[in-house]
Amino acid sequence: MLTKSIPSLFTVGNLFLGVLSIILAFSGEHGIAAVLVIVAMLLDGLDGRVARALNAQSEFGKELDSLSDVISFGVAPAFIMYVVAFNDPTVISPAFAWIVTAIFPICGALRLARFNVVAGTPGYFIGLPIPAAGGVLCTLALFVNDINVYVLLVSTVLLSYLMVSTVKYPNFKKAGIPKAAIWITPIIVAAAILIAIKWPESISKMIFVPLLMYALYGLKKKR
């Protein structure tokens, strides 16, 4: 019974980090908030692999994962971007900022709902996965002093569109974890958290580049 619960612990950890990220965003700790979303991405990538390695996949785990993803990669990144870039009424109309902020998690929820009920193409995701979209958005927010706020607005809307689009993105889920190596995963997570706490903004900005390349890859492939 305990073995079957291990994947859900990773998922709950993902959700916990998403909620904590929202709290930190409103506390002014934007760099740490963004890096917690990145660590949540790591947990999200591990829960399914651990479940397959332990043969502990379940409908409960699948639904819990989707609900957690909406918070950690939909709501949290949208709040980070709102607090950092959209929360100035002298630059952006509050109502417009609220709408753009809300669109992102809504499209993320639609993307997850479609993923749960519609059969995809083997080896590909249909639409930008919400963890990747959330990762791009929360790290992009850290460049607020270097990028025009209207570019950030357009980027938020574009990422929202890509999630609900039919653009194909590579699926790396087949890269599994051997059952004998599962004990290493808590060490990997702990090391990631320590590194993230030590260099929050630097790590987040470094991770922004590969995430952005993944998001743009789908557009290039579509063309």
Accessible surface in RSA format (square Angstrom, percent):
REM  Atomic radii and reference values for relative SASA: ProtOr
REM  Chains: A
REM  Algorithm: Lee & Richards
REM  Probe-radius: 1.40
REM  Slices: 20
REM RES _ NUM      All-atoms   Total-Side   Main-Chain    Non-polar    All polar
REM                ABS   REL    ABS   REL    ABS   REL    ABS   REL    ABS   REL
RES MET A   1   192.82  99.9 150.42  99.5  42.41 101.0 128.21 109.0  64.62  85.6
RES LEU A   2   139.96  77.9 132.79  95.0   7.17  18.0 135.69  95.3   4.27  11.5
RES THR A   3    62.82  44.7  62.10  63.0   0.72   1.7  26.61  35.7  36.21  54.7
RES LYS A   4   110.93  54.1 100.48  61.7  10.45  24.9  75.41  67.9  35.53  37.8
RES SER A   5    39.54  33.4  35.93  48.0   3.60   8.3  20.73  44.1  18.81  26.3
RES ILE A   6    50.27  28.6  50.27  37.5   0.00   0.0  50.27  36.2   0.00   0.0
RES PRO A   7    10.90   7.9  10.75   9.8   0.15   0.5  10.90   9.0   0.00   0.0
RES SER A   8    24.20  20.4  22.86  30.5   1.33   3.1  13.51  28.8  10.69  15.0
RES LEU A   9   113.07  63.0 103.49  74.0   9.59  24.1 103.93  73.0   9.15  24.6
RES PHE A  10    20.79  10.4  17.62  10.9   3.17   8.2  20.65  12.5   0.14   0.4
RES THR A  11     4.64   3.3   4.64   4.7   0.00   0.0   0.05   0.1   4.60   6.9
RES VAL A  12    74.70  49.2  74.57  67.5   0.13   0.3  74.57  64.8   0.13   0.4
RES GLY A  13    20.45  25.2   0.00   N/A  20.45  25.2  20.17  55.4   0.28   0.6
RES ASN A  14     0.00   0.0   0.00   0.0   0.00   0.0   0.00   0.0   0.00   0.0
RES LEU A  15    53.01  29.5  53.01  37.9   0.00   0.0  53.01  37.2   0.00   0.0
RES PHE A  16   122.76  61.4 117.60  72.8   5.15  13.4 122.39  74.2   0.37   1.0
RES LEU A  17    14.49   8.1  14.49  10.4   0.00   0.0  14.49  10.2   0.00   0.0
RES GLY A  18     0.00   0.0   0.00   N/A   0.00   0.0   0.00   0.0   0.00   0.0
RES VAL A  19    67.55  44.4  67.55  61.2   0.00   0.0  67.55  58.7   0.00   0.0
RES LEU A  20    57.17  31.8  56.39  40.3   0.78   2.0  56.88  39.9   0.29   0.8
RES SER A  21     0.00   0.0   0.00   0.0   0.00   0.0   0.00   0.0   0.00   0.0
RES ILE A  22    32.57  18.5  32.57  24.3   0.00   0.0  32.57  23.5   0.00   0.0
RES ILE A  23    96.81  55.1  91.65  68.3   5.16  12.4  96.03  69.2   0.78   2.1
RES LEU A  24    36.03  20.1  36.03  25.8   0.00   0.0  36.03  25.3   0.00   0.0
RES ALA A  25     0.09   0.1   0.00   0.0   0.09   0.2   0.00   0.0   0.09   0.2
RES PHE A  26   114.49  57.3  82.33  51.0  32.17  83.7  83.52  50.6  30.97  88.6
RES SER A  27    75.13  63.5  39.80  53.1  35.34  81.4  29.17  62.1  45.97  64.4
RES GLY A  28    46.07  56.8   0.00   N/A  46.07  56.8  23.72  65.1  22.34  50.0
RES GLU A  29    81.86  47.0  79.53  60.2   2.33   5.6  13.77  26.6  68.09  55.6
RES HIS A  30    52.59  28.7  50.47  35.1   2.12   5.4  32.38  33.4  20.21  23.5
RES GLY A  31     6.28   7.7   0.00   N/A   6.28   7.7   2.49   6.8   3.79   8.5
RES ILE A  32    50.59  28.8  50.06  37.3   0.53   1.3  50.06  36.0   0.53   1.4
RES ALA A  33     0.00   0.0   0.00   0.0   0.00   0.0   0.00   0.0   0.00   0.0
RES ALA A  34     0.00   0.0   0.00   0.0   0.00   0.0   0.00   0.0   0.00   0.0
RES VAL A  35     1.30   0.9   1.30   1.2   0.00   0.0   1.30   1.1   0.00   0.0
RES LEU A  36    12.67   7.1  12.67   9.1   0.00   0.0  12.67   8.9   0.00   0.0
RES VAL A  37     0.00   0.0   0.00   0.0   0.00   0.0   0.00   0.0   0.00   0.0
RES ILE A  38    18.58  10.6  16.72  12.5   1.86   4.5  16.72  12.0   1.86   5.0
RES VAL A  39     5.69   3.7   4.21   3.8   1.48   3.6   5.69   4.9   0.00   0.0
RES ALA A  40     0.00   0.0   0.00   0.0   0.00   0.0   0.00   0.0   0.00   0.0
RES MET A  41    38.84  20.1  30.93  20.5   7.91  18.8  31.24  26.6   7.60  10.1
RES LEU A  42    54.65  30.4  46.85  33.5   7.80  19.6  53.77  37.8   0.88   2.4
RES LEU A  43    11.60   6.5  11.60   8.3   0.00   0.0  11.60   8.1   0.00   0.0
RES ASP A  44    24.77  17.3  17.57  17.5   7.20  17.0   0.00   0.0  24.77  24.7
RES GLY A  45    26.15  32.2   0.00   N/A  26.15  32.2  25.13  69.0   1.02   2.3
RES LEU A  46    15.71   8.8  15.71  11.2   0.00   0.0  15.71  11.0   0.00   0.0
RES ASP A  47     9.96   7.0   9.31   9.3   0.65   1.5   4.92  11.6   5.04   5.0
RES GLY A  48    25.28  31.2   0.00   N/A  25.28  31.2  25.18  69.1   0.10   0.2
RES ARG A  49    46.83  19.7  45.78  23.3   1.05   2.5  10.36  14.2  36.47  22.1
RES VAL A  50     0.00   0.0   0.00   0.0   0.00   0.0   0.00   0.0   0.00   0.0
RES ALA A  51     9.58   8.8   9.58  14.8   0.00   0.0   9.58  13.5   0.00   0.0
RES ARG A  52    93.41  39.2  73.94  37.7  19.47  46.4  48.66  66.5  44.75  27.1
RES ALA A  53    25.39  23.3   0.59   0.9  24.80  56.4  12.53  17.6  12.86  34.1
RES LEU A  54    20.97  11.7  10.32   7.4  10.66  26.8  11.18   7.9   9.79  26.4
RES ASN A  55   113.83  78.5 108.66 105.0   5.17  12.4  25.56  61.5  88.27  85.3
RES ALA A  56    10.08   9.3   0.00   0.0  10.08  22.9   1.62   2.3   8.46  22.4
RES GLN A  57   113.79  63.6  83.93  61.3  29.86  71.1  33.39  71.1  80.40  61.0
RES SER A  58    62.04  52.4  40.39  53.9  21.65  49.9  42.93  91.4  19.11  26.8
RES GLU A  59   122.46  70.3 116.84  88.4   5.61  13.4  66.27 128.2  56.19  45.9
RES PHE A  60   142.00  71.0 132.59  82.1   9.42  24.5 138.78  84.1   3.23   9.2
RES GLY A  61    19.86  24.5   0.00   N/A  19.86  24.5  17.37  47.7   2.49   5.6
RES LYS A  62    80.20  39.1  70.33  43.2   9.86  23.5  44.95  40.5  35.25  37.6
RES GLU A  63    84.76  48.7  84.76  64.1   0.00   0.0  39.20  75.8  45.56  37.2
RES LEU A  64    32.52  18.1  30.58  21.9   1.94   4.9  31.86  22.4   0.67   1.8
RES ASP A  65    36.35  25.5  36.35  36.2   0.00   0.0   8.92  21.0  27.43  27.4
RES SER A  66    12.62  10.7  12.46  16.6   0.16   0.4   9.07  19.3   3.55   5.0
RES LEU A  67   120.62  67.2 117.14  83.8   3.47   8.7 117.72  82.7   2.90   7.8
RES SER A  68     0.02   0.0   0.02   0.0   0.00   0.0   0.00   0.0   0.02   0.0
RES ASP A  69     4.99   3.5   4.99   5.0   0.00   0.0   0.00   0.0   4.99   5.0
RES VAL A  70    34.63  22.8  34.63  31.3   0.00   0.0  34.63  30.1   0.00   0.0
RES ILE A  71    51.82  29.5  51.82  38.6   0.00   0.0  51.82  37.3   0.00   0.0
RES SER A  72     0.00   0.0   0.00   0.0   0.00   0.0   0.00   0.0   0.00   0.0
RES PHE A  73     0.00   0.0   0.00   0.0   0.00   0.0   0.00   0.0   0.00   0.0
RES GLY A  74     0.01   0.0   0.00   N/A   0.01   0.0   0.01   0.0   0.00   0.0
RES VAL A  75    33.35  21.9  32.95  29.8   0.40   1.0  33.25  28.9   0.09   0.3
RES ALA A  76     0.00   0.0   0.00   0.0   0.00   0.0   0.00   0.0   0.00   0.0
RES PRO A  77     0.00   0.0   0.00   0.0   0.00   0.0   0.00   0.0   0.00   0.0
RES ALA A  78     3.26   3.0   1.53   2.4   1.73   3.9   2.39   3.4   0.87   2.3
RES PHE A  79    65.55  32.8  65.55  40.6   0.00   0.0  65.55  39.7   0.00   0.0
RES ILE A  80     0.00   0.0   0.00   0.0   0.00   0.0   0.00   0.0   0.00   0.0
RES MET A  81     0.74   0.4   0.74   0.5   0.00   0.0   0.74   0.6   0.00   0.0
RES TYR A  82    35.46  16.6  35.46  20.2   0.00   0.0  18.86  14.2  16.61  20.5
RES VAL A  83    31.48  20.7  17.92  16.2  13.56  32.7  17.92  15.6  13.56  36.8
RES VAL A  84    29.97  19.7   6.09   5.5  23.88  57.5   8.33   7.2  21.64  58.7
RES ALA A  85     9.97   9.2   0.00   0.0   9.97  22.7   3.64   5.1   6.33  16.8
RES PHE A  86     3.87   1.9   0.97   0.6   2.90   7.6   0.99   0.6   2.88   8.2
RES ASN A  87    83.14  57.3  63.78  61.6  19.37  46.6   7.59  18.3  75.56  73.0
RES ASP A  88    61.05  42.8  59.08  58.8   1.97   4.7  23.70  55.8  37.35  37.3
RES PRO A  89    92.62  67.5  72.01  65.6  20.62  74.9  73.10  60.4  19.52 121.3
RES THR A  90   123.13  87.6  83.07  84.2  40.06  95.5  81.67 109.7  41.46  62.7
RES VAL A  91    63.57  41.8  47.44  42.9  16.13  38.9  52.39  45.5  11.17  30.3
RES ILE A  92     6.48   3.7   2.46   1.8   4.02   9.7   5.87   4.2   0.61   1.6
RES SER A  93    63.49  53.7  50.29  67.1  13.20  30.4  38.36  81.7  25.13  35.2
RES PRO A  94    57.81  42.1  54.14  49.4   3.67  13.3  57.81  47.7   0.00   0.0
RES ALA A  95    52.46  48.2  50.53  78.0   1.93   4.4  51.04  71.9   1.42   3.8
RES PHE A  96   100.87  50.5  98.59  61.1   2.29   5.9 100.11  60.7   0.77   2.2
RES ALA A  97     0.14   0.1   0.14   0.2   0.00   0.0   0.14   0.2   0.00   0.0
RES TRP A  98   148.77  59.7 142.83  69.1   5.95  14.0 138.48  73.8  10.29  16.7
RES ILE A  99   100.47  57.2  96.88  72.2   3.59   8.7 100.33  72.2   0.15   0.4
RES VAL A 100     3.04   2.0   2.84   2.6   0.20   0.5   2.84   2.5   0.20   0.6
RES THR A 101    16.35  11.6  15.07  15.3   1.28   3.1  16.25  21.8   0.10   0.2
RES ALA A 102    45.06  41.4  39.36  60.7   5.70  13.0  44.83  63.1   0.23   0.6
RES ILE A 103    59.70  34.0  59.34  44.2   0.37   0.9  59.70  43.0   0.00   0.0
RES PHE A 104     0.00   0.0   0.00   0.0   0.00   0.0   0.00   0.0   0.00   0.0
RES PRO A 105    21.82  15.9  20.62  18.8   1.20   4.4  20.90  17.3   0.92   5.7
RES ILE A 106   100.34  57.1  96.88  72.2   3.47   8.4 100.13  72.1   0.21   0.6
RES CYS A 107    16.80  12.7  16.80  18.7   0.00   0.0   0.00   0.0  16.80  18.1
RES GLY A 108     0.00   0.0   0.00   N/A   0.00   0.0   0.00   0.0   0.00   0.0
RES ALA A 109    40.41  37.2  35.64  55.0   4.76  10.8  36.29  51.1   4.11  10.9
RES LEU A 110   103.30  57.5  98.60  70.5   4.70  11.8  99.13  69.6   4.18  11.2
RES ARG A 111     8.28   3.5   7.54   3.8   0.74   1.8   0.82   1.1   7.46   4.5
RES LEU A 112    14.99   8.3  14.99  10.7   0.00   0.0  14.99  10.5   0.00   0.0
RES ALA A 113    53.43  49.1  47.61  73.5   5.82  13.2  52.69  74.2   0.74   1.9
RES ARG A 114    60.17  25.3  55.68  28.4   4.49  10.7  44.81  61.2  15.36   9.3
RES PHE A 115    84.35  42.2  68.13  42.2  16.22  42.2  73.91  44.8  10.43  29.9
RES ASN A 116    32.39  22.3  15.63  15.1  16.75  40.3   7.05  17.0  25.33  24.5
RES VAL A 117   123.23  81.1  84.54  76.5  38.69  93.2  92.73  80.6  30.51  82.7
RES VAL A 118    86.17  56.7  74.35  67.3  11.81  28.5  77.94  67.7   8.22  22.3
RES ALA A 119   100.69  92.6  66.11 102.0  34.58  78.7  77.28 108.8  23.41  62.0
RES GLY A 120    51.95  64.1   0.00   N/A  51.95  64.1  21.45  58.9  30.50  68.3
RES THR A 121    47.75  34.0  41.24  41.8   6.51  15.5  27.47  36.9  20.27  30.6
RES PRO A 122   119.88  87.4  96.20  87.7  23.68  86.1 108.78  89.8  11.10  69.0
RES GLY A 123    32.11  39.6   0.00   N/A  32.11  39.6  20.36  55.9  11.75  26.3
RES TYR A 124    68.78  32.1  63.14  35.9   5.65  14.7  31.21  23.5  37.57  46.3
RES PHE A 125    26.09  13.1  23.93  14.8   2.16   5.6  26.09  15.8   0.00   0.0
RES ILE A 126    44.10  25.1  37.77  28.1   6.34  15.3  37.77  27.2   6.34  17.2
RES GLY A 127     0.00   0.0   0.00   N/A   0.00   0.0   0.00   0.0   0.00   0.0
RES LEU A 128     0.00   0.0   0.00   0.0   0.00   0.0   0.00   0.0   0.00   0.0
RES PRO A 129    15.33  11.2  14.49  13.2   0.83   3.0  15.33  12.7   0.00   0.0
RES ILE A 130     1.56   0.9   0.80   0.6   0.77   1.8   0.80   0.6   0.77   2.1
RES PRO A 131    24.05  17.5  24.05  21.9   0.00   0.0  24.05  19.9   0.00   0.0
RES ALA A 132     8.36   7.7   7.65  11.8   0.71   1.6   7.67  10.8   0.69   1.8
RES ALA A 133     0.00   0.0   0.00   0.0   0.00   0.0   0.00   0.0   0.00   0.0
RES GLY A 134     0.00   0.0   0.00   N/A   0.00   0.0   0.00   0.0   0.00   0.0
RES GLY A 135     0.00   0.0   0.00   N/A   0.00   0.0   0.00   0.0   0.00   0.0
RES VAL A 136     2.67   1.8   2.67   2.4   0.00   0.0   2.67   2.3   0.00   0.0
RES LEU A 137     0.12   0.1   0.12   0.1   0.00   0.0   0.12   0.1   0.00   0.0
RES CYS A 138     0.00   0.0   0.00   0.0   0.00   0.0   0.00   0.0   0.00   0.0
RES THR A 139     0.00   0.0   0.00   0.0   0.00   0.0   0.00   0.0   0.00   0.0
RES LEU A 140    14.03   7.8  14.03  10.0   0.00   0.0  14.03   9.9   0.00   0.0
RES ALA A 141     0.00   0.0   0.00   0.0   0.00   0.0   0.00   0.0   0.00   0.0
RES LEU A 142    16.19   9.0   3.64   2.6  12.55  31.5   6.29   4.4   9.90  26.6
RES PHE A 143    41.30  20.7  41.28  25.6   0.03   0.1  41.30  25.0   0.00   0.0
RES VAL A 144    43.46  28.6  32.81  29.7  10.65  25.7  32.81  28.5  10.65  28.9
RES ASN A 145   143.68  99.1 107.34 103.7  36.35  87.5  31.44  75.7 112.24 108.5
RES ASP A 146   111.15  77.9  72.01  71.7  39.14  92.6  30.67  72.2  80.48  80.3
RES ILE A 147    47.59  27.1  39.07  29.1   8.52  20.5  43.30  31.2   4.29  11.6
RES ASN A 148    88.37  60.9  71.31  68.9  17.06  41.1  29.05  69.9  59.31  57.3
RES VAL A 149    23.59  15.5  19.49  17.6   4.09   9.9  19.66  17.1   3.92  10.6
RES TYR A 150   118.08  55.1 117.81  67.0   0.27   0.7  93.54  70.3  24.54  30.3
RES VAL A 151    78.72  51.8  75.70  68.5   3.02   7.3  78.58  68.3   0.13   0.4
RES LEU A 152     0.00   0.0   0.00   0.0   0.00   0.0   0.00   0.0   0.00   0.0
RES LEU A 153     8.14   4.5   8.04   5.7   0.10   0.3   8.14   5.7   0.00   0.0
RES VAL A 154   101.66  66.9  99.10  89.7   2.56   6.2 101.28  88.0   0.38   1.0
RES SER A 155    25.17  21.3  23.37  31.2   1.79   4.1   8.59  18.3  16.58  23.2
RES THR A 156     1.16   0.8   1.16   1.2   0.00   0.0   1.16   1.6   0.00   0.0
RES VAL A 157    66.93  44.0  66.27  60.0   0.66   1.6  66.55  57.8   0.38   1.0
RES LEU A 158    73.70  41.0  70.67  50.6   3.03   7.6  73.45  51.6   0.25   0.7
RES LEU A 159     8.80   4.9   8.80   6.3   0.00   0.0   8.80   6.2   0.00   0.0
RES SER A 160     1.57   1.3   1.57   2.1   0.00   0.0   1.51   3.2   0.06   0.1
RES TYR A 161   106.88  49.9 102.82  58.5   4.06  10.6  82.76  62.2  24.12  29.7
RES LEU A 162     2.20   1.2   2.20   1.6   0.00   0.0   2.20   1.5   0.00   0.0
RES MET A 163     0.00   0.0   0.00   0.0   0.00   0.0   0.00   0.0   0.00   0.0
RES VAL A 164    51.76  34.1  36.72  33.2  15.04  36.2  37.22  32.3  14.54  39.4
RES SER A 165     7.05   6.0   0.58   0.8   6.47  14.9   7.05  15.0   0.00   0.0
RES THR A 166    98.37  70.0  86.44  87.6  11.92  28.4  63.20  84.9  35.17  53.2
RES VAL A 167     4.39   2.9   1.06   1.0   3.33   8.0   4.39   3.8   0.00   0.0
RES LYS A 168    87.94  42.9  84.09  51.6   3.85   9.2  40.90  36.8  47.03  50.1
RES TYR A 169     0.00   0.0   0.00   0.0   0.00   0.0   0.00   0.0   0.00   0.0
RES PRO A 170    26.33  19.2  26.18  23.9   0.15   0.6  26.33  21.7   0.00   0.0
RES ASN A 171    41.91  28.9  26.97  26.1  14.94  36.0   1.68   4.0  40.24  38.9
RES PHE A 172   128.32  64.2 122.08  75.6   6.24  16.2 126.70  76.8   1.62   4.6
RES LYS A 173    83.52  40.7  81.34  49.9   2.19   5.2  51.19  46.1  32.33  34.4
RES LYS A 174   184.49  90.0 152.03  93.3  32.45  77.3 111.68 100.5  72.80  77.6
RES ALA A 175    64.23  59.1  49.14  75.8  15.09  34.3  61.05  86.0   3.18   8.4
RES GLY A 176    51.80  63.9   0.00   N/A  51.80  63.9  22.76  62.5  29.04  65.0
RES ILE A 177    31.54  18.0  21.46  16.0  10.09  24.3  23.08  16.6   8.46  23.0
RES PRO A 178    92.85  67.7  79.59  72.6  13.26  48.2  91.86  75.8   0.99   6.2
RES LYS A 179   138.70  67.7 124.00  76.1  14.70  35.0  70.04  63.0  68.66  73.1
RES ALA A 180    86.61  79.6  64.62  99.7  21.99  50.0  77.32 108.9   9.30  24.6
RES ALA A 181    27.13  24.9  24.55  37.9   2.58   5.9  26.12  36.8   1.02   2.7
RES ILE A 182    19.60  11.2  19.32  14.4   0.28   0.7  19.32  13.9   0.28   0.8
RES TRP A 183   167.66  67.3 150.22  72.7  17.44  40.9 145.30  77.5  22.36  36.3
RES ILE A 184    62.08  35.3  62.08  46.2   0.00   0.0  62.08  44.7   0.00   0.0
RES THR A 185     3.40   2.4   3.40   3.4   0.00   0.0   2.65   3.6   0.75   1.1
RES PRO A 186    77.38  56.4  69.02  62.9   8.36  30.4  73.63  60.8   3.75  23.3
RES ILE A 187   101.32  57.7  97.97  73.0   3.35   8.1 100.85  72.6   0.47   1.3
RES ILE A 188    78.48  44.7  74.35  55.4   4.13  10.0  77.61  55.9   0.87   2.4
RES VAL A 189    17.45  11.5  17.45  15.8   0.00   0.0  17.45  15.2   0.00   0.0
RES ALA A 190    49.96  45.9  45.25  69.8   4.71  10.7  49.27  69.4   0.69   1.8
RES ALA A 191    44.77  41.2  40.70  62.8   4.07   9.3  44.14  62.2   0.62   1.7
RES ALA A 192    26.63  24.5  18.30  28.2   8.33  18.9  23.58  33.2   3.04   8.1
RES ILE A 193    53.49  30.4  53.38  39.8   0.11   0.3  53.49  38.5   0.00   0.0
RES LEU A 194   123.78  68.9 118.39  84.7   5.39  13.5 118.91  83.5   4.87  13.1
RES ILE A 195    80.17  45.6  78.82  58.7   1.35   3.3  80.11  57.7   0.06   0.2
RES ALA A 196     2.54   2.3   2.50   3.9   0.05   0.1   2.50   3.5   0.05   0.1
RES ILE A 197   103.72  59.0  92.31  68.8  11.42  27.5  92.31  66.5  11.42  31.0
RES LYS A 198   139.67  68.1 117.68  72.2  21.99  52.4  64.42  58.0  75.25  80.2
RES TRP A 199   132.58  53.2 128.82  62.4   3.76   8.8 108.92  58.1  23.67  38.4
RES PRO A 200    30.03  21.9  30.03  27.4   0.00   0.0  30.03  24.8   0.00   0.0
RES GLU A 201    80.04  46.0  78.98  59.7   1.07   2.5  26.94  52.1  53.10  43.4
RES SER A 202    64.54  54.5  56.67  75.6   7.87  18.1  26.22  55.8  38.31  53.7
RES ILE A 203    35.24  20.1  35.24  26.3   0.00   0.0  35.24  25.4   0.00   0.0
RES SER A 204     0.00   0.0   0.00   0.0   0.00   0.0   0.00   0.0   0.00   0.0
RES LYS A 205    68.69  33.5  64.76  39.7   3.93   9.3  28.28  25.5  40.41  43.0
RES MET A 206   132.04  68.4 118.02  78.1  14.02  33.4 104.09  88.5  27.94  37.0
RES ILE A 207    49.00  27.9  48.03  35.8   0.98   2.4  49.00  35.3   0.00   0.0
RES PHE A 208    23.11  11.6  23.11  14.3   0.00   0.0  23.11  14.0   0.00   0.0
RES VAL A 209    83.78  55.1  83.21  75.3   0.57   1.4  83.68  72.7   0.10   0.3
RES PRO A 210    76.48  55.7  68.64  62.6   7.85  28.5  70.95  58.6   5.54  34.4
RES LEU A 211    20.93  11.7  20.52  14.7   0.41   1.0  20.92  14.7   0.01   0.0
RES LEU A 212    59.32  33.0  59.32  42.4   0.00   0.0  59.32  41.7   0.00   0.0
RES MET A 213   125.50  65.0 118.52  78.4   6.98  16.6 102.06  86.8  23.44  31.1
RES TYR A 214    40.82  19.1  35.75  20.3   5.07  13.2  38.10  28.6   2.73   3.4
RES ALA A 215     1.88   1.7   1.88   2.9   0.00   0.0   1.88   2.6   0.00   0.0
RES LEU A 216    84.71  47.2  82.29  58.9   2.42   6.1  82.56  58.0   2.15   5.8
RES TYR A 217    88.82  41.5  84.41  48.0   4.41  11.5  63.47  47.7  25.35  31.3
RES GLY A 218     0.19   0.2   0.00   N/A   0.19   0.2   0.00   0.0   0.19   0.4
RES LEU A 219    51.70  28.8  50.47  36.1   1.23   3.1  50.80  35.7   0.90   2.4
RES LYS A 220   158.38  77.3 146.78  90.1  11.60  27.6  96.12  86.5  62.26  66.3
RES LYS A 221    95.49  46.6  65.64  40.3  29.86  71.1  40.14  36.1  55.35  59.0
RES LYS A 222   124.53  60.8  90.06  55.3  34.47  82.1  76.22  68.6  48.30  51.5
RES ARG A 223   245.97 103.3 180.52  92.0  65.45 155.8  79.93 109.2 166.04 100.6
END  Absolute sums over single chains surface
CHAIN  1 A    11192.7       9576.3       1616.4       8326.7       2866.0
END  Absolute sums over all chains
TOTAL         11192.7       9576.3       1616.4       8326.7       2866.0
